[in-house]
Amino acid sequence: MLQQTRVETALPFFLRFLERFPTLADLAWASEEEVLAVWQGLGYYNRARHLHQGAGKVQQLFGGQVPATYEELRLLPGIGPYSAAAIASICFGRHQPALDGNALRVASRWWNLHQEVESSSARRVLSQHLQEVMPADHPGDFNQAVMELGATLCLPASPRCDICPVASFCLAKLHGTTSELPMRRVRVPPHPIEVACAVIDRGDGYLLRKRPPKGLLAGMWEFPTEPVPTGDSPLQSLADLLLDWGITAEIGPPWKKLVATFTHLQWKMSIFRVSLRIGASPSAPAWRWAALSDLQALPMGQPHRRVATLLGREPPPIVASLCVGFPTN
């Protein structure tokens, strides 16, 4: 949970997660949908999927006991070099440097490394340097101390070199290059795209669609959302989509407009309300109806959770329409 999330944000989710899944076995035997529902609000949902899959692997490969070595931990889904090193050193006393963002910043300044710290070569160099100064006993304490140093003193801007316990050994301080380090890749801003979102209401529930098992918001439930083709308006795009889905409807102007930003993508969402009077078809696994009161229990990405919240606060006006080809329950 602490990957991509601050401690104060993660803490209530952590407590709720442990209450629902107090043991690895409880987590392993739960359904993915249940895990995602408990996780929702933290984002980056592949973390939850990997945690769920990892619990299953621990049961399958290691008899329900978390492995102690770096190499074995790396066999688990979602356990990368940093997580494996942190668990191995802190929990099992293994002599393995753990390079999170704070540790990378400290180490790059400590050894005045002018390489992009995200590169594998820079990580190898810094890991080797840290291993050389890591004490033989309590390696986990050392890793936590380095990370804490980065979180409290060796800050990205205005580092507190005057009270830093390693200032006398810091080559960046010696050479006056602290402000230049760490070197990082230039971040590409998220690419904006127009999307149309359909809030389809038949009176007793909303039509939801499950997203594909891979890709953005994989496996989450959503109010059907699609990119708007270049040259089309969101209104025209949605009208075409409704026809593809078997819906004949009158569509008014967008009910709401929202912006949802992901790591590499930004949705500019035009949200439309479509109200169904008739709906009938065989069951379809990727589609379902859900009452507003049931939405909280379903795993939904943050953009669609925001739409659900808006529905609860401000029910939009009714638009008459006709539906064929969708599930009735």
N, C-alpha and C positions, 0 to 999 in steps of 0.2 A: 504493500500500500504506500510505502514511503518513496517509491520510485515515481517521480513526476507529481508528488503531492506533499505538501508541508505537514509537519507533525501535528499542528493544532487542527488542521482540516481532517487528517486521517484518523485521529484518536476516537471520535464517536463512532466512525464506521468500523474501526478495529474492534471496539467493545461489542457492537451489535453483531459483527461477524462471528466473534468467539461465542457469543450467547447462542447463536443459531447452530454453529459448527464447533462444539467444544473439543473435538478430537479429530485427528487426521482421518480416521475411519468414517466419522460423520460426514466430513467433507467429500471423501472419495465416493461414498454411496449416494450422495445427493445428485439431483439432476442438474444439468448445466443451466437450465432456465431458472431454477431456484437460486443457484449461486449468483447468477447475473442480477436477479431481483434484489438480493441482499446487498450486492456491490453497487447498485446504481446510485449515481450521484458523484462517484469518484472518477468516472471517465476512464479512457484507455482500457477498454473492456477485455482486451486480450490478456491483460495481467490476471484478471479473474479466471479466464479460461485456462491459462497456463497453471495457475494455482490449483484449480480443480483437477486438471490432468496430472499435475505433479503429485497430488495426494494419491491418485490412483496408481501411479508408477511406484510410489513408496510402498503401497500395499502389495503390488505385484512383484517388484524386484527385490525389495529389502525387508519383507516381512512386517511392514508397518512401522519400521524404525528409520528415522531420517539418517541417511548416510553421513559419515564423518569426514570423508576426504574430499578435497577439491575435485578430483577427477570423477568420483562417483556423483557428486552433487551436480556436475555439469551434464550428467545423463538425464536430468529431470527437465521437463518442459518449462521454459521461462526462466531458468537459472542460468544467467550469463556469467562472465568472468568476475564481475564485481560482487554479485550476490553470492556466488560460490565461495569466493575468498572471504567475504564478510562472515558467512555462516561457519565456514571451516575454522577460521581464526578465533572468532568471538565465542562460538558454542563449543568447539572441540580443541582449541589450543593449537591449531595448525599454523605453521610458519609461512603465511601467505599474505602479501600486501593486498589491501582492498582499495581499489581506485574509483571512488565516486567523484563527483564534480569538485567537491571541496578538497579532497586529497590530491586530485590532479593539479589544482591551482597552487596548493602549498608546495608540492614536489617540483612543479615547473619553475617556481620562483627559487626554491631552495637550491636547485642545481642549474638555474639560469638557462633552461632549455628553450631554444628558439625554434620549436617545431609545433605544428598544429597538434594540440593535445588529443584530439579525437582520432588521430592516425594510430594504426597498430604499432608502428615503429616507435613512436613517442611513448606509448603505453608500456612497451617492452623495456625501454630505457629507464623510465621512471620506476617501474616495478622492480627492476634490478637494483637501482639505487636505494629504494626503500628497504628491500630485503637485506642489503648490506648493513644498514643501520638498525634494523629491527632486532630487539633483544631476543635472546633464546627462549626466555620465559615470558609469559603474558603477551603473546603477539596480538591477541584481540584487543587488549587495553591500548597497545601502541596504535593499532589501526583506528580505534575510536578517538584517541588523542589527536591524531593527524586530522581526522575529519572534523573534530570539534575546533581545532585550531583554524581551519578554513572557515568554519561557520561563525566564529566569534572574533578573530583577530586578523587573519590573512584574508581580508575581505576583497571582493572584486574591485571596489573603489575605496580609496582612503584606507589602506591596510594599517593596522596599529603596530607598526614596526618598533615603536618605542618601548612596548611592553611585551614583545614577542619572545618566547623562550628560546627560539632558534635563530634570532636575528644575527647573532655573531657568526653563525655558520652559513647564512643565506647569501648565495652568490648574486642574486638579483639585487639585494640591498647593497652589496659591495660595489656592484657595477652600475647602480642607479637605473636599473631596467625594470623595477617592480611594476610600474604603470603599464609596461608593454606586454606583460605576461599575465595569464597564459595566452598564447596565440590560438585563435579559434578560426574555424571556417566561417566564411561569410554566409549568413543565413538567407535563404531565398524566401521572400514573403509569401504567405499563402495565396494560391491562385483563386480569384473570385469567379464563381459561376452562379447564374440564375437557376433557381429550382422552384417548381410549383408543388405545393403540398395540398392534398385534398382531405378535408375533415368531413367524412361522409357519415351522415347521421340518419338512422331510420326511426328515431323516436325513443327506442329502448336501448340503444347502444351505438357505438362507433365502429366503422370498418377499419381493421388494422391489417397490416401486411408484415410478414416476417422477412427481414432482409437476408440476402444470401449468406451462406456459412463462412465466406471469406470476403475480405475487403472492409470498407468503411462501415462501422457500426454493425459488424458481422453478427448475424443471428439475433439481432434485437428486433422488437416489434416497433412499428412506426405507423403514423398516419401516412398513407401512400405518398411518396415523394419522388419526383423525377427531375432530371436536368431539363432545362428549356433549350431546345435546339436553337442554334444561331439564326437570327433573323425573325424568330417567332416571339410573340408576346407571351408572358406566363398564362394569360387568359386563354389564348388560342391553343397553346401547348396542352393545357389541362383539358380543354374541350376535346382535343384529339385523343388524349389518353383515356378519358371517360368512355369514348366510343370504343376504343380498343378493349376496355374492360367490360363492355356490355352495358354501359350506363347512358341513358338519354336524360339530359338535365339542362335546366336553365342555370346559368352561372352569372352571378353579379360581380362587382369589383372585389378585389381582395379584402378579406375580413381583417387580416393583420399582415404586417411585414416584419420579419425578424432577420437578424444576421447571426449565423453560427460559424465559428472559426475553429478549424481543426489544424493539425500540424502543417500540412501542405496545401490545404484547401479551405476556401471560405464560401459557405452557402449564403446567397442573398435570397431569402425565402419569401415567396408570395403565397399566403395561406388563404384558401378558399373554402367556403362552407357549402356542402351539397347535402340536401335532406331527401331521404328516400321514403317513398310511400309504399313501394312493393319491392320485395326482394326474395328470390327463390333460385336455388341451384343445389347440386350435390355438394357435399363437403369438399373443401380444398385445403390441404394442410398449411399452405403459406398464407391463408387468409382466415380471419376470425372476427366475430363481433364481440365487443366488450363494453359493458356499462361504464359510465364515468367513474363510479365508485370502485370498479375493479382494476382501473388502469394502474393504480399505485403498486399492485402486486406483480405487475408484468415488467420484465426488463425492457426499458426503453432508453434510447440515447438522449443526451441532454436537450437537443433541439426539440424533440417530440415530447419530452417531459415538460418543457416550457409551454408547448401548445396545450397539453393536457391541463396544466395549471391555469392557463388563460381561459379555457373552457369552463373550469370550475368557478372562476371569478366573474366571467362576463359571457354568458351564453349568447352566441351570435344570432342574427335573424334567420328565419327559415326560408329556404329556397326550394320551390317545388321541383320534383324530378321523379323519374321512373328507373328502376334497376332490374336487370336480369343477369343471371350468370354468376351470382355470388352466394356464399353459404348463408343459411338462415339461422345458424346457431353457432 
